[in-house]
Amino acid sequence: MIDLRSDTLTKPTEAMRAAMARAEVGDDVYGEDPTVRALEERVAGLFGHEDALFTPTGSLANVLAVGLLVVPGQEVLCEASAHIARAELGAHGAVSGVTMRTWIHPTGGFDLDVVRSLVAPDMGPFFVRTAAIAVENTHNFAGGAVVGIEDLQALRGLADEAGVAVHVDGARLWNAHVATGTPLAAYGAVADSLAVCLSKGLGAPVGSLVVGSAEAMTEARVRRKRLGGGMRQVGILAAAGLHALDQHVERLADDHDRARLLAEAVGVDPAGVHTNIVVLDHDDAPGYVARAREAGVLVSAVGPRTVRFVTHLDVSRADAEKAASVLAGL
Ligand SMILES: Cc1ncc(COP(=O)(O)O)c(C=O)c1O
């Protein structure tokens, strides 16, 4: 089977497992795990922020970050198919008391005028106040689309004028960085906080980070523990993340090439495939998924008429070529 369902399905490489086995560890709730600390400092530095906090999941990283920017009863604005809106199971409301309003954009980005029209200032006891704007980059359900740095800089300007914060859900920001050459620090400069994942394209088994100010990360550490996310000798996992940062960032370009190969095979315009995700419109997505499976390729239906293919570390060029010929035949 060639598995194109998600880039979360990767298995740690032998070299990554060796790095994990060698990791120096301590109790991270006591702040004594040197490998976790090294990872947090490295990721904070990459984005030009003061600090970072290791979390088990990207969802928890987003919940901590947004919850720090938006107090209960205030709102975050985001695109309607953003992961925080669709796929975090209402955590921002259920856990943090955050409300949400959304805009719709075909490639998961934004129209600045639309965002401007949504931002609600403090109107005392009459309207919900906008406290933050969240942007997902790359955008998962929009097919791994990149939100350009110029657009993000313009959004930063708008946020500054309006006195609201910006959060970047950068679960796959590494892909955007490799696809565009935009320095990670440039993404960091437009955001009050970021969430980044090691467990997607980078191939680590577990792990994400929230990135932000030292003060925000101190509070995030408290909230992470409150939610049951304080972990102990977790340097074993942080070591996988450090290894992934050393070895698996630049190679994301291979995933992007393989995604374009798949796109061409199924008649999707490869120019619209920015990174490692291909979205195909099909009248019967579940039927397509079943037929692909019979032919040896696992793909997923992310809507009744939407099929998704994702390339990753465990899909070689030969796998991608084979999958392309199978999918072209469907
Ligand atoms: C854009 C985006 N943000 C956040 C997440 C959440 O990550 P996790 O599955 O680690 O909670 C995902 C997961 O796929 C995602 O695609």
The ligand as an ORCA input file, in Angstrom:
! r2SCAN-3c Opt
* xyz 0 1
  C      -3.163     23.159     10.074
  C      -3.200     22.261     11.275
  N      -3.140     22.801     12.497
  C      -3.155     22.046     13.602
  C      -3.219     20.672     13.509
  C      -3.296     19.881     14.785
  O      -2.239     19.031     14.978
  P      -2.419     17.735     15.938
  O      -3.022     16.691     15.082
  O      -1.005     17.453     16.353
  O      -3.275     18.138     17.069
  C      -3.282     20.062     12.246
  C      -3.368     18.601     12.137
  O      -3.424     18.041     11.075
  C      -3.283     20.875     11.097
  O      -3.355     20.365      9.887
*
